Amino acid sequence: MLAGCDKFNFSMKRRQAIQALLGAPAIAAIPVPAAAQEIPKLATTNPEAVGEAVAHFFTAPQMAALRRLGDLLVPRMANRPGAREAKAAEFLDFLLSQSPADRQQLYRAGLNRLQSEARNGSKAAFEDLTPQQADAILAPLHAAWTYAAPTDPFAFFLREVKEDLLTATANSREFADAQTAAGRRGTGVGTYWYPVE
């Protein structure tokens, strides 16, 4: 009988030893070299946050007109960047390069008309006009807003580009950073677009 108990104790001890080995984490048994314990922490950033956007869609005169339009319609305020600081024109340049053909045509025709009216009226490029000179060209924006879209293609373009510039500015990293610096954290702050090349 005593021999049977010893056999039972040995069997239990062996089972407990195996369970202890299986329960121990395997990684703890592997020695870690001293050099691997000191992993340097490198500062990283999104490459699009530091890279300059490259024009994709608009010609140089169209892009200059769009930037000036951004300055006029969404200017910089005390605690808020304007369209230029938010690089809204660069974002719209990328967006329009991926947009349907009718939207592309609307923007091209609208920006070309801004340049042609500026040259006809004051013999200067649209981007060189004073705010008063540009206001005469942007007169369709003074009409009362309605749910129905304007029937005039130029007035429709101005309405659309104004909305797009406002949206691109409000959804930019620069705008989110300004809101955070001012102590405002709203829904969606921290989610913004990066310039895409």
N, C-alpha and C positions, 0 to 999 in steps of 0.2 A: 503494500500500500504506500509505503513511504517513497518507493521508487516512482510510482505513478504521480505523486504530488510534485516531486522534483522535476519530472518531465513536464508537468503542467506549468510550473513556475518558469522553467526555461522557455517554454513556448510563449508564455505571456511576456517575459522580458524581451524576447526576440521581436514579438509583435509591437511592443511599445517602442523599441529602438527603431524599427522600420518606420513607424508612424512619426516619430520625432524627426527622422531624417527627411521624410517626405513633406513634413510640415514646415521645415526650415526653408527660407527663401534661397534659391540657388545663387542669386547674384551676390549674396553676402559671403559665399564661399570663394568668390573670385577676387584675388587681391587687385587693388586699383593702384596704378603707378602714381607717384607723387606729382608728376607733370600734368596728368590728366585731371587732377583735383583743382587746378588753377586755370579755369577756362576764362579767357578774357571776354568782357562784355563790350561789344561794339555797338556804337550808335548807328541805327539804320533809318532810312527814310524812303518814301515812295519816289521812284525816279521821276514820275510825272510832276511831283511837287517842286522840283528844282529845274526841270528842263523847260525850255521855251517852246511854245507851240509853233508848228510850221503851218503856213497857209495851205489849205487843201482845195478850196473851192473858189473863193473870190479872187478877182484880179486885184492888183495893188490899189488902183483908184477906188474900186468898190469897197475894199477893206478900210481904206482911209475914211471914206464916207460913213461906213458903219461905225467906226470908232468915234467919229465926231457926233454922229447921231446919238450914240451912247452917252457922250459927255452932256449933250443938250437935254436928253430925255430922262436920264438917271444920273444926275450929278452927285459928286461926293458931298456928304453931309458931315457934321461934326463927329459923330461916332459911328459912321457907316460909310463903307467904300462905295464909290460910284461904279458905273459899268466899266470904265477904263481900268480902274484898280482891280476889279474882279475878273478882268479879261473876258468879259461877256462876248465881245466881238469874236475873239478867237474860238470860244466855245461854239458860237453860232456858225462860224466858218466850218468847223468839224461837223456839226449837226446837219447843216445844209448839204454837205458832201454826201451824206447818207440818206437824204430825204427824197420823197417822190419828185418826179420831174416838174409837176405843176407848182410845187412849193419852191423849187429851185428857180423856176422861171419868174415867179412872183418877186423873189428877192433880187435877182439879177436886174430885172426891168425896173424895180423900185430904186435901187441904188444908182443905176445908170441915169434915171430921171433926176435924181438929186443932183448928180454931177452936171448934167446938161442944163438944168434950170439955174444952177449957180453960175455956170459959165455964160449963159445968155443974159442973166440979170446983172451980175457984177463983175464979169470977166475974171473970176477967180474960182478955184476948186472949192467944193462944198466944205472941205475940212478947214479952209482958210477964211470962211465967212464969220462975221461977228454974230453974236446971238440974235441981234435985231434983224440982220440980213437973212439968217437961216429961218427965223420965225415966219417971214413972208412965204417961204417955200413950204413950211410945215403947217400952213393955215388950215388944211383939212382936219388937223388934230383938235382945232378949237370948236368943232361942231359938237353938239351934245351927243353923249354916248347913247346908243340904243342897242337892243338885243339883235336887231337885224343888221347884218354886215353891210358896210357901204357898197354901193353899186359901182362907184368909180374905182378902178384897179389901183390907182396911186393912193387914194384914201384908205383902201383896204390894206395895202402894203404898210402904210404908216401905222395903222391900228395894230396889225400883227407884229411888226417889228418892235413897237413900244412894249407890247405884252411880253414878247420873247426876251427883250433886254432886261426887263424887270425880273422875270423869272430866273434867267441865267445869273443875274447879279445876286438875288436873294438865295440862290442855291450854291453859291461859290464858297470855296474854303476861306477866302478873305472875309466874306460877310460873316461866316460862322465864327472865325477868330475874333472879329470885332464885337460880335454879340457876347462871346465868352469874356472878353476883356472888359466889357461894360457890365458884367455880372448878370447877364440875361441868358438863361438856358431854357429854350423852348423846345417844343416837339420838333424833331427833325434836325436840330442843331447838332452838328458833328457828322452829318451825312451830306456830302457835297461832291461835286464833280471835279475831276482833275483834267487839265488840258491833255488832249490825246494827240499823239503824233502819228 
